[in-house]
Amino acid sequence: MAKEDTKKESEFDVAVIGAGPAGLMAAGTSASFGLKGSPVGLRPRVALIEKNSTLAKKLLLTGNGRCNLTNAEFNLRELASNYNNGEFLFHVFSVFGPERTIKFFEKLGVKIKIEKNKRVFPISNDAEEILEVLEKYLEENKVKVFLNSEIVDVVKKGKKITKIVLTDKEIIAKKYILCTGGKSYSITGSNGAGYVLAEKLGHTIVNPMPALSPIELKEDWIKNIQGISMENVRISVFSREAGSRHAGQNGKKQFSEEGEFIFTHFGISGPAVLNISGKVANLLKNGEVKICFDFFPLLNHEKLVKKIDDVLNKSSQQIIKNILTNFVPERLSEILLKIVGIEKEKIGNSISKIDREKIVKVFKNFEVTAKGVYSFDQALVTRGGISLKEIDHKTMKSKIIDNLFFAGEIIDVDGKSGGFNLQMCWSTGYVAGKSSADKNISK
Ligand SMILES: Cc1cc2nc3c(=O)[nH]c(=O)nc-3n(C[C@H](O)[C@H](O)[C@H](O)COP(=O)(O)OP(=O)(O)OC[C@H]3O[C@@H](n4cnc5c(N)ncnc54)[C@H](O)[C@@H]3O)c2cc1C
């Protein structure tokens, strides 16, 4: 190969490291902008470098393969409240928030639907469709994709990166965007390597921890009710106050969350549980943590008693186990009756006032004990990452290295379940991509 051709193969205006959702958006966006000050039509030459043999492995797993690609929360303040460190995202959301994300994908040909809790999905219910349109977007913007290409080192001189080292070659770019994700679900490629590269460049890493993880429970009988899911429940978390002997509901109520959850063979999962898992992991460091479910948060004690009385009066000849299926699934009703010590075959008209009170109590205070929170293997996202103090929130540019930008989960922001994490990737990816194409931002 002639020397000039080799140079063409390894020298770029912008090199994007990591082809997850953030990297795809950053690379496509960067390449779609003309370099300011360049002759009209001259676009940045952009390289997208991915260690896997395919793009965006994790994106294909999102939303159980359906890809909950954003959340249709258009009030930016409300939107930001769904993130840990969400205030950092105000600017990127104002540039490229959920509304623009939906329009972006619609323009690429995706038909969009909005489901419960403002979760946005492609009508096809297929994450593959999202990846396909993004691949086309890269192609149209002439992004050069390197697969099976792992970045193993980064070389800097003064405040600039001079080159990145892959297993088989080196790449030189004027600017670099680091989008290597966090540490969760490392089978998809995100193993924390980006933190090591950033640390070498002088960045601080806020301790990465698993977030959005299922919670393991101490109660062994939980496996008997695996698969049961419930909606609109309130989950309250109690833990021991420092110096107190009491945990459980005698401890201090720490916080509550409402939504949907599911019993699994080892504990609990589902959106509401995933959302509390980060805080539960922290509380567990100080001792016992109790998790209390209110299955009927919209009914106060009196209203629930009345409802149970009405159902018991109507079904007075049935056994209580079956009567309670008017309220909860059958397998759960059996467990609840066992917990409160009521014989499951007891006939409705023999249920005493004391029994009714016990049933109401367990419906509104079903208590279990947290054993642990699942690790990075099962966590959907990582909490922690590149310190936000070292990133300019308007451009996503590093404050330490002049020609470096960040996007996606690698930064110290994480969102709740509901499309918020992908939205963060689209927003930061867009802004980092646009900034990297702007000659005035870093020369
Ligand atoms: C099972 C599951 C379901 C999810 N569902 C949803 C959902 O429905 N909605 C939602 O909003 N969020 C969801 N998330 C979270 C969301 O997928 C992530 O937040 C998102 O993928 C992060 O994107 P990213 O581009 O920052 O990083 P990643 O998607 O992790 O991509 C990083 C890429 O960088 C590559 N890479 C890493 N190191 C190197 C290196 N040294 N050299 C070259 N390449 C490298 C990796 O191989 C990887 O392809 C889910 C996560 C999981 C695990």
The ligand as an SDF file (V2000), in Angstrom:
LIG
                    3D

 53 58  0  0  0  0  0  0  0  0999 V2000
  -30.1570   -6.0430   29.6750 C   0  0  0  0  0  0  0  0  0  0  0  0
  -30.1720   -4.5390   29.5550 C   0  0  0  0  0  0  0  0  0  0  0  0
  -31.3510   -3.8960   29.1970 C   0  0  0  0  0  0  0  0  0  0  0  0
  -31.3680   -2.4910   29.0960 C   0  0  0  0  0  0  0  0  0  0  0  0
  -32.5330   -1.8810   28.7030 N   0  0  0  0  0  0  0  0  0  0  0  0
  -32.5590   -0.5310   28.5710 C   0  0  0  0  0  0  0  0  0  0  0  0
  -33.7100    0.1120   28.0450 C   0  0  0  0  0  0  0  0  0  0  0  0
  -34.6870   -0.5330   27.5970 O   0  0  0  0  0  0  0  0  0  0  0  0
  -33.7080    1.4770   28.0010 N   0  0  0  0  0  0  0  0  0  0  0  0
  -32.6310    2.2200   28.4160 C   0  0  0  0  0  0  0  0  0  0  0  0
  -32.7130    3.4550   28.3730 O   0  0  0  0  0  0  0  0  0  0  0  0
  -31.4950    1.6220   28.8540 N   0  0  0  0  0  0  0  0  0  0  0  0
  -31.4440    0.2740   28.9230 C   0  0  0  0  0  0  0  0  0  0  0  0
  -30.2760   -0.3350   29.3370 N   0  0  0  0  0  0  0  0  0  0  0  0
  -29.0770    0.5040   29.5900 C   0  0  0  0  0  0  0  0  0  0  0  0
  -28.4000    0.8750   28.2540 C   0  0  0  0  0  0  0  0  0  0  0  0
  -28.2900   -0.2600   27.4420 O   0  0  0  0  0  0  0  0  0  0  0  0
  -27.0030    1.4580   28.5050 C   0  0  0  0  0  0  0  0  0  0  0  0
  -27.1270    2.5580   29.3460 O   0  0  0  0  0  0  0  0  0  0  0  0
  -26.3400    1.8560   27.1810 C   0  0  0  0  0  0  0  0  0  0  0  0
  -26.1200    0.7360   26.3630 O   0  0  0  0  0  0  0  0  0  0  0  0
  -24.9870    2.5580   27.4200 C   0  0  0  0  0  0  0  0  0  0  0  0
  -24.4910    2.9170   26.1500 O   0  0  0  0  0  0  0  0  0  0  0  0
  -22.9800    3.3170   25.9280 P   0  0  0  0  0  0  0  0  0  0  0  0
  -22.8480    3.5570   24.4600 O   0  0  0  0  0  0  0  0  0  0  0  0
  -22.5710    4.3750   26.8480 O   0  0  0  0  0  0  0  0  0  0  0  0
  -22.1540    2.0160   26.3460 O   0  0  0  0  0  0  0  0  0  0  0  0
  -22.2610    0.4830   25.8520 P   0  0  0  0  0  0  0  0  0  0  0  0
  -23.5960    0.1920   25.2800 O   0  0  0  0  0  0  0  0  0  0  0  0
  -21.7970   -0.3210   26.9890 O   0  0  0  0  0  0  0  0  0  0  0  0
  -21.2180    0.4320   24.6600 O   0  0  0  0  0  0  0  0  0  0  0  0
  -19.8320    0.5840   24.8680 C   0  0  0  0  0  0  0  0  0  0  0  0
  -19.0920   -0.0600   23.7040 C   0  0  0  0  0  0  0  0  0  0  0  0
  -17.6910    0.2000   23.8280 O   0  0  0  0  0  0  0  0  0  0  0  0
  -16.9710   -0.9580   23.4700 C   0  0  0  0  0  0  0  0  0  0  0  0
  -15.6570   -0.9360   24.1090 N   0  0  0  0  0  0  0  0  0  0  0  0
  -15.3790   -1.0040   25.4380 C   0  0  0  0  0  0  0  0  0  0  0  0
  -14.0390   -0.9390   25.6500 N   0  0  0  0  0  0  0  0  0  0  0  0
  -13.4590   -0.8390   24.4270 C   0  0  0  0  0  0  0  0  0  0  0  0
  -12.1110   -0.7440   23.9870 C   0  0  0  0  0  0  0  0  0  0  0  0
  -11.0770   -0.7500   24.8560 N   0  0  0  0  0  0  0  0  0  0  0  0
  -11.8620   -0.6570   22.6570 N   0  0  0  0  0  0  0  0  0  0  0  0
  -12.8820   -0.6600   21.7680 C   0  0  0  0  0  0  0  0  0  0  0  0
  -14.1880   -0.7510   22.1270 N   0  0  0  0  0  0  0  0  0  0  0  0
  -14.4770   -0.8350   23.4460 C   0  0  0  0  0  0  0  0  0  0  0  0
  -17.8420   -2.1030   23.9690 C   0  0  0  0  0  0  0  0  0  0  0  0
  -17.5400   -3.3250   23.3290 O   0  0  0  0  0  0  0  0  0  0  0  0
  -19.2560   -1.5720   23.6710 C   0  0  0  0  0  0  0  0  0  0  0  0
  -19.6980   -1.9920   22.3980 O   0  0  0  0  0  0  0  0  0  0  0  0
  -30.2110   -1.7260   29.4230 C   0  0  0  0  0  0  0  0  0  0  0  0
  -29.0370   -2.3850   29.7760 C   0  0  0  0  0  0  0  0  0  0  0  0
  -29.0110   -3.7780   29.8420 C   0  0  0  0  0  0  0  0  0  0  0  0
  -27.7350   -4.4680   30.2290 C   0  0  0  0  0  0  0  0  0  0  0  0
  1  2  1  0
  2  3  1  0
  2 52  2  0
  3  4  2  0
  4  5  1  0
  4 50  1  0
  5  6  2  0
  6  7  1  0
  6 13  1  0
  7  8  2  0
  7  9  1  0
  9 10  1  0
 10 11  2  0
 10 12  1  0
 12 13  2  0
 13 14  1  0
 14 15  1  0
 14 50  1  0
 15 16  1  0
 16 17  1  0
 16 18  1  0
 18 19  1  0
 18 20  1  0
 20 21  1  0
 20 22  1  0
 22 23  1  0
 23 24  1  0
 24 25  2  0
 24 26  1  0
 24 27  1  0
 27 28  1  0
 28 29  2  0
 28 30  1  0
 28 31  1  0
 31 32  1  0
 32 33  1  0
 33 34  1  0
 33 48  1  0
 34 35  1  0
 35 36  1  0
 35 46  1  0
 36 37  1  0
 36 45  1  0
 37 38  2  0
 38 39  1  0
 39 40  1  0
 39 45  2  0
 40 41  1  0
 40 42  2  0
 42 43  1  0
 43 44  2  0
 44 45  1  0
 46 47  1  0
 46 48  1  0
 48 49  1  0
 50 51  2  0
 51 52  1  0
 52 53  1  0
M  END
$$$$
